[in-house]
Amino acid sequence: MEAAPGVPSALPYVAWASATFAEIPADQWEDVYASMQALKAHVQEYPGCQKLEAFVDLGGGGVVRVHCYTVWDTPEQLEAFLERGYTFDRMLKGVSNIAAEPTRVMEKVF
């Protein structure tokens, strides 16, 4: 398996991943959390998706900080998801009009 042209890689043992971070006001957390559960089930049905995971931290100032990761078999599948899929960022905008930080593309080495 090769990385996309021009993309450096830590091959041979990697998976391709996205990382998206956001801060959710505490008063919106319940609605966002319910939507995240549906998002997880939906995204994990995409071809090549290994998993969607979310980690939270109860930040100061009444926010919940969320780190959302997806892991993919190939860089092409990740790219297609980010271009056309129902991403965490798109879900947040639709559910609560919250903008996430720009998504990072990463390689999962273990």
For each residue, the residues with C-beta under 8 A, 3 or more apart:
1: 11 73 74
2: 9 11
3: 7 8 9 11 75
4: 7 75 76 79
5:
6:
7: 3 4 75
8: 3
9: 2 3 14 107
10: 13 14 107 109
11: 1 2 3 14
12:
13: 10 109 110
14: 9 10 11 107 108 109
15: 50 71 72 73 107 108
16: 71 72 73 74 75 77 78 105 106 107 108
17: 69 70 71 72 78 105 106 107 108
18: 69 70 72 78 81 82 87 103 104 105 106
19: 67 68 69 103 104 106
20: 67 68 69 87 88 89 100 101 103 104
21: 65 66 67 68 100 101
22: 65 66 68 88 89 92 98 99 100 101
23: 59 63 64 65 66 98
24: 28 29 32 63 64 65 66 92 96 98
25: 28 29 62 63 98
26: 29 62 63 64
27: 62
28: 24 25 31 32 96 98
29: 24 25 26 32 33 64
30: 33 34
31: 28 34 35 95 96
32: 24 28 29 35 36 64 66 92 95 96 98
33: 29 30 36 37
34: 30 31 37 38
35: 31 32 38 39 91 95
36: 32 33 39 40 54 66 68 88 91
37: 33 34 40 41
38: 34 35 41 42
39: 35 36 42 43 52 86 88 91
40: 36 37 43 44 52 54
41: 37 38 44 45
42: 38 39 45 86
43: 39 40 46 49 52 70 81 85 86
44: 40 41 49 51 52
45: 41 42 49
46: 43 49 77 81 85
47: 77
48: 72 73 74 77 78
49: 43 44 45 46 52 70 71 72 77 81
50: 15 71 72 73
51: 44 69 70 71
52: 39 40 43 44 49 68 69 70 71
53: 68 69 71
54: 36 40 66 67 68 69 88
55: 66 67 69
56: 64 65 66 67
57: 64 65 67
58: 64 65
59: 23 63 64 65
60: 63
61:
62: 25 26 27
63: 23 24 25 26 59 60
64: 23 24 26 29 32 56 57 58 59
65: 21 22 23 24 56 57 58 59
66: 21 22 23 24 32 36 54 55 56 88
67: 19 20 21 54 55 56 57
68: 19 20 21 22 36 52 53 54 88
69: 17 18 19 20 51 52 53 54 55
70: 17 18 43 49 51 52 78 81 88
71: 15 16 17 49 50 51 52 53 108
72: 15 16 17 18 48 49 50 75 77 78 81
73: 1 15 16 48 50 77
74: 1 16 48 77 78
75: 3 4 7 16 72 78 79
76: 4 79 80
77: 16 46 47 48 49 72 73 74 80 81
78: 16 17 18 48 70 72 74 75 81 82 105
79: 4 75 76 82 83
80: 76 77 83 84 85
81: 18 43 46 49 70 72 77 78 84 85 87
82: 18 78 79 85 87 103 105
83: 79 80
84: 80 81
85: 43 46 80 81 82 90
86: 39 42 43 90 91
87: 18 20 81 82 90 91 103
88: 20 22 36 39 54 66 68 70 91 92 100
89: 20 22 92 93 99 100 103
90: 85 86 87 93 94
91: 35 36 39 86 87 88 94 95
92: 22 24 32 88 89 95 96 98 99 100
93: 89 90 96 97 98 99
94: 90 91
95: 31 32 35 91 92 98
96: 24 28 31 32 92 93
97: 93
98: 22 23 24 25 28 32 92 93 95
99: 22 89 92 93
100: 20 21 22 88 89 92 103
101: 20 21 22
102:
103: 18 19 20 82 87 89 100
104: 18 19 20
105: 16 17 18 78 82
106: 16 17 18 19
107: 9 10 14 15 16 17
108: 14 15 16 17 71
109: 10 13 14
110: 13
